[in-house]
Amino acid sequence: MYTTLKEVLNEAEDLNMAIGAFNTHNLEMLPSIIKAAVNQRTPVIIQTSCGTANYIGHKNLVSVCKSMAEQYGIDVVLHLDHAKDYDEIRKAIDAGYSSVMFDGSSLPLKDNILGTKRVVEYAKKNGVSVEAELGTVGGTEDGVVVDQKDVCYTDPQDAVEFVKQTGIDALAVAIGNHGQYKSKTNINFERLKEIKEVIDIPLVIHGGTGVKEEDVKKVINLGIRKFNVGTELLVGWNKKAKECYDKNKENIS
């Protein structure tokens, strides 16, 4: 069924697993992502940036996710990723998105708390889940390159205050992860363990493309319940699209 982030992550917590969250950049990618989840018999989180949502149409995305969830009997969440603008978040909620992320990670802690609280208040009135981010992830986030010198790990004690003040459903943490495609990152497992020990809501890792294969199970065992993958899908899509266009440059039939 078409459901919320909170619902699928609560189930993931019970089963000690992570739910895959995949960015779709166009309408053509969307059905394949959902069908892959059907084959795996797992829930799936479909993510879009604000730009993608405005390009495709919020209600178009909602309609496809709802109809395919019903058709295949699978839990599907539609999530707005890395949104910084309150009006864009309201637009997605009003159109029927079941989950949103307010990304105030570049703001001072107090401003991040205030901005997140505002989003949570509106979202909860509409039965929508909220993810927020604390700390700054390096590499590439939603197509935006973050300089390594600006990376800031999530502080466990700040996380306690942040979760307490905001009432969010999931927290994206910065633990050395990034969204690079060609290189892999060194996860700070000790920092993740410290965060997990002091807060009791599901944790999210962004930049899943940059996580080493052998580290995936480790981060899940330390509380990661939402695992974001975007860069790898986009790179694969672009390569395949170029290959197809090169083979069929003109319609001569």
C-alpha positions as CSV (number, residue, x, y, z in Angstrom):
1,M,0.0,0.0,0.0
2,Y,0.9,3.7,-0.3
3,T,2.3,4.4,3.2
4,T,4.5,6.7,5.3
5,L,8.2,6.6,6.1
6,K,7.4,6.1,9.8
7,E,5.4,3.0,9.1
8,V,8.1,1.2,7.0
9,L,11.0,2.3,9.2
10,N,9.2,1.0,12.3
11,E,8.9,-2.4,10.6
12,A,12.6,-2.2,9.6
13,E,13.5,-1.5,13.3
14,D,11.6,-4.6,14.4
15,L,13.4,-6.7,11.8
16,N,16.8,-5.1,12.1
17,M,16.9,-4.2,8.4
18,A,17.2,-1.1,6.2
19,I,14.8,0.0,3.6
20,G,16.2,1.1,0.3
21,A,15.5,4.7,-0.7
22,F,16.1,5.4,-4.4
23,N,16.1,8.7,-6.3
24,T,14.1,8.8,-9.5
25,H,15.1,11.6,-11.8
26,N,12.3,11.1,-14.4
27,L,9.1,9.2,-14.8
28,E,10.7,6.4,-16.8
29,M,12.9,5.3,-13.9
30,L,10.1,5.0,-11.4
31,P,8.2,1.8,-12.5
32,S,11.5,-0.1,-12.7
33,I,12.5,0.9,-9.1
34,I,9.2,-0.3,-7.8
35,K,9.2,-3.6,-9.8
36,A,12.7,-4.3,-8.5
37,A,11.3,-4.0,-4.9
38,V,8.5,-6.3,-5.9
39,N,11.0,-8.9,-7.0
40,Q,12.8,-8.5,-3.7
41,R,9.6,-8.6,-1.7
42,T,10.6,-5.5,0.3
43,P,9.0,-2.1,0.9
44,V,10.6,0.7,-1.2
45,I,11.1,4.5,-0.7
46,I,10.9,6.5,-3.9
47,Q,12.7,9.8,-3.5
48,T,12.7,13.0,-5.6
49,S,14.4,16.3,-5.4
50,C,12.3,19.4,-5.5
51,G,13.5,20.0,-9.1
52,T,12.4,16.5,-10.2
53,A,9.0,16.9,-8.5
54,N,8.4,20.2,-10.3
55,Y,9.6,18.8,-13.6
56,I,7.4,15.6,-13.5
57,G,4.6,17.0,-11.5
58,H,3.9,16.2,-7.9
59,K,0.5,14.7,-8.4
60,N,1.8,12.6,-11.3
61,L,4.4,11.0,-9.0
62,V,1.8,10.5,-6.3
63,S,-0.6,8.8,-8.7
64,V,2.0,6.4,-10.1
65,C,3.2,5.4,-6.7
66,K,-0.3,4.9,-5.3
67,S,-1.5,2.8,-8.3
68,M,1.6,0.6,-8.5
69,A,1.5,0.0,-4.7
70,E,-2.1,-1.2,-5.1
71,Q,-1.3,-3.2,-8.3
72,Y,1.6,-5.1,-6.9
73,G,0.6,-5.2,-3.2
74,I,3.8,-3.6,-2.1
75,D,4.5,-0.8,0.5
76,V,5.6,2.3,-1.3
77,V,6.7,5.6,0.3
78,L,7.0,8.8,-1.8
79,H,9.6,11.0,-0.2
80,L,10.8,14.6,-0.9
81,D,14.6,14.5,-0.5
82,H,16.9,17.4,0.6
83,A,14.3,20.1,0.6
84,K,15.4,23.4,2.1
85,D,12.4,25.6,1.1
86,Y,9.3,25.4,3.3
87,D,7.0,26.3,0.4
88,E,8.4,23.5,-1.7
89,I,7.8,21.1,1.2
90,R,4.2,22.3,1.7
91,K,3.6,21.9,-2.1
92,A,4.7,18.2,-1.9
93,I,2.6,17.5,1.2
94,D,-0.5,19.2,-0.3
95,A,0.0,17.1,-3.5
96,G,0.0,13.8,-1.5
97,Y,3.6,13.0,-0.8
98,S,3.8,10.7,2.2
99,S,7.2,11.8,3.5
100,V,9.4,14.8,3.4
101,M,12.9,15.8,4.4
102,F,13.8,19.2,5.7
103,D,17.5,19.7,5.1
104,G,18.7,22.4,7.5
105,S,22.1,20.8,7.9
106,S,24.0,23.9,6.8
107,L,22.2,26.0,9.4
108,P,23.3,26.7,13.0
109,L,21.7,24.1,15.4
110,K,19.0,26.4,16.7
111,D,18.0,27.5,13.3
112,N,17.9,23.9,12.1
113,I,15.7,23.0,15.0
114,L,13.3,25.9,14.4
115,G,13.0,25.1,10.7
116,T,12.5,21.4,11.3
117,K,9.8,22.1,13.9
118,R,7.9,24.2,11.5
119,V,7.9,21.4,8.9
120,V,7.0,18.8,11.4
121,E,4.0,20.8,12.6
122,Y,2.6,21.1,9.1
123,A,3.4,17.5,8.1
124,K,1.9,15.9,11.1
125,K,-1.4,17.7,10.5
126,N,-1.5,15.9,7.1
127,G,-0.3,12.5,8.3
128,V,3.1,12.9,6.6
129,S,6.5,11.7,8.0
130,V,9.5,13.9,8.4
131,E,13.2,13.2,8.1
132,A,15.8,15.8,9.0
133,E,19.6,16.0,8.8
134,L,22.2,16.9,11.4
135,G,25.8,17.3,10.4
136,T,27.1,17.7,6.9
137,V,27.7,14.8,4.5
138,G,30.7,15.2,2.1
139,G,30.9,14.4,-1.6
140,T,27.7,14.9,-3.6
141,E,24.2,15.3,-2.1
142,D,21.3,15.6,-4.5
143,G,23.7,16.8,-7.2
144,V,25.3,19.5,-4.9
145,V,29.0,19.0,-4.3
146,V,30.0,19.5,-0.7
147,D,33.7,20.4,-0.1
148,Q,35.4,18.0,2.3
149,K,36.6,20.9,4.4
150,D,32.9,21.7,5.2
151,V,32.1,18.2,6.4
152,C,30.9,18.1,10.0
153,Y,30.1,14.8,11.8
154,T,26.8,14.5,13.7
155,D,27.4,15.3,17.4
156,P,25.6,12.7,19.5
157,Q,24.5,15.2,22.2
158,D,23.3,17.6,19.6
159,A,21.3,14.7,18.1
160,V,19.6,14.1,21.5
161,E,18.5,17.8,21.8
162,F,17.5,17.9,18.1
163,V,15.3,14.8,18.2
164,K,13.7,16.0,21.5
165,Q,12.9,19.4,20.2
166,T,11.6,18.6,16.8
167,G,9.7,15.3,17.0
168,I,11.0,14.0,13.7
169,D,10.5,10.4,12.5
170,A,14.0,9.8,11.2
171,L,17.4,11.4,11.5
172,A,20.0,11.5,8.7
173,V,23.5,11.4,10.2
174,A,26.9,12.5,8.9
175,I,29.4,9.7,9.8
176,G,31.9,10.0,6.9
177,N,29.4,9.0,4.2
178,H,29.3,10.7,0.8
179,G,27.7,10.2,-2.6
180,Q,30.8,9.8,-4.7
181,Y,30.6,7.2,-7.5
182,K,34.2,6.3,-8.2
183,S,35.5,6.3,-4.6
184,K,34.3,4.6,-1.4
185,T,34.2,6.2,2.0
186,N,35.5,5.3,5.4
187,I,32.5,5.1,7.8
188,N,33.1,6.3,11.4
189,F,31.4,3.3,13.1
190,E,32.3,4.6,16.5
191,R,30.4,7.8,15.9
192,L,27.4,5.9,14.6
193,K,27.4,3.7,17.6
194,E,27.5,6.7,19.9
195,I,24.6,8.3,18.2
196,K,22.6,5.0,18.2
197,E,23.1,4.7,22.0
198,V,21.5,8.0,22.8
199,I,18.6,8.4,20.4
200,D,15.8,6.0,19.8
201,I,14.5,6.9,16.3
202,P,15.5,5.3,13.0
203,L,18.7,6.6,11.5
204,V,19.3,7.4,7.8
205,I,22.5,7.1,5.7
206,H,22.8,9.4,2.7
207,G,25.4,8.8,-0.1
208,G,24.8,5.0,-0.1
209,T,26.7,4.7,-3.4
210,G,29.9,5.6,-1.6
211,V,29.4,2.9,1.1
212,K,31.6,-0.1,0.8
213,E,29.8,-3.4,0.2
214,E,31.3,-5.0,3.3
215,D,30.1,-2.0,5.5
216,V,26.4,-2.2,4.6
217,K,25.6,-4.9,7.1
218,K,27.7,-3.1,9.8
219,V,25.8,0.1,9.5
220,I,22.4,-1.7,9.6
221,N,23.4,-3.5,12.8
222,L,24.3,0.0,14.2
223,G,20.8,1.4,13.6
224,I,20.6,2.5,10.0
225,R,17.1,1.9,8.8
226,K,16.9,4.0,5.6
227,F,19.7,3.6,3.0
228,N,19.8,6.2,0.3
229,V,21.0,5.5,-3.2
230,G,20.9,8.1,-5.9
231,T,24.3,8.6,-7.7
232,E,24.7,5.0,-8.8
233,L,21.2,5.0,-10.4
234,L,21.7,8.3,-12.2
235,V,25.1,7.3,-13.6
236,G,23.7,3.9,-14.8
237,W,20.7,5.6,-16.3
238,N,22.8,8.2,-18.2
239,K,25.2,5.5,-19.5
240,K,22.4,3.3,-20.8
241,A,20.5,6.2,-22.3
242,K,23.6,7.4,-24.2
243,E,24.3,3.9,-25.4
244,C,20.7,3.6,-26.7
245,Y,20.8,7.0,-28.4
246,D,24.1,6.2,-30.0
247,K,22.7,3.1,-31.5
248,N,19.5,4.7,-32.7
249,K,20.4,8.3,-33.7
250,E,17.7,8.7,-36.2
251,N,14.3,7.2,-36.8
252,I,14.6,6.1,-40.4
253,S,11.7,3.6,-40.6
